[in-house]
C-alpha cells in the first residue's frame, strides 16, 4: 500500500510525515520546502504476527509494509504547472490513496500560504487542482470513445457515462463522489483520475486542542462535514504529538497514548483507515524459517493470493491448507488444530479471509 501525503505548504505535512516514518524529510517554515517527494517505508503493526513469532521462534520475521510518499505542497494553478504543479500531480498519480493534511490550528509563528486558517478553502484549493487535471484526461478519453463509437454503437453507454462524469468534474466535484457501477469503474482503469483516489483527511490540530478540545474545534468540524459529503475518512491528529512519541520506546509510548485516552498512535490509525478505504486484508504464513504477513485485497481467491508469494505458486496451485488465526491460538499448536479438524483443504475458488494462516501446495 502506498499513501501519498498532500496538503498546502506549511500545514504540518512534512512534520507529520517525519513523525510517522522517522525518514528525516526536511521541514521548514516556507513554501516548497519539499520538492522531490520523500519516501518512508513503515512496518504494519500486527499482533497476530507477534503471537505467531512467539509460537514458532522463526529465523525471519516479516511484517507487511506501508509506503508513505511526502508530496510537495500544492498551490492554486498546480494543474497548469504553477509551483512545479505538474511534477507534483504526477507523484500523486502513483499512489493508492491520499492522506490530505489539513491545518486546523492557529499559530501566528507559522505562516499560512493564504494568510489565514480556513480548512474548507484549503481542501477546495487542492481538490480543484486534482479535478482540473482529471477534466483534461476525461476529455481525451471521451474524444477517443466518440471516434470509436462511429464503428461500434455499443459504446454509446460509455459515452453517456463519460459526458456525465465530465459535467460533474466541471462543476468542481471529485470523481469519487460520482456514482459508478463495476463496468464504469473498469472503464476508468486505464485513466488514473486523481480525484477518484480514496482520501483520508488528517485534521492537524494544536496539542492543546487535540488533548482537550477536539469536538469543539470549529476547523475540525468543517473537515468532518466535507469528508461526510465526499464519503472520505477523517482523522483528528496532532503532528507535534506524533513527533514527540516517534522516538519513545514502546512502553513509554503506550503510557503517553493512554494519558491522551488513545489506544493506538496516529500512524496505526492511518494504517487502519488506509486498509479499510482500499479494501485490504492480510493473510499469514508461519513456520520456523519465517513468519510473514501478506497484503491482498478483499475477495482475492487462493491461487491469486499464492501468486503474491511467487508466480509459480499461482501457476501450479493445487490446494491451500488453511486455519484461522483464532482457531490456531485456541488450539495452541498446528498439530492440535489438525486433530480437531480445524485445518481445512481449500481449492481454487476459495476466497481468502483476513487472518488466514496458509500453506500453499503447488506443482510446476
Secondary structure, 3 states (H helix, E strand, C coil): CEEEEECCCCCCHHHHHHHHHCCCCCCCCCCCCCCCCEEEEEECCCHHHHHHHHHHCCCEEECCEEEEEECCCCCCCHHHCHHHHHHHHHHHHCCCEEEEEEECCCCCCCCCCCCCCCHHHHHHHHHHHHHHHHHHHHHHHHHHHHHHHCCCHHHHHHHHHHHHHHHHHHCCCCHHHCCCCHHHHHHCCCCCCHHHCEEEEEEECCHHHHHHCHHHCHHHHHHHHHHHHHCCEEEEECHHHHHHHCCCCHHHHHHHHHHCCCCCCHHHHHHHHHHHHHCEEEEEECCCCEEEEEEEECCCEHHHHHHHHCHHHHHCEEEEEEEEHHHHHHHCCHHHHHHCCCCEEECCCCECCCCEEEEEEECC
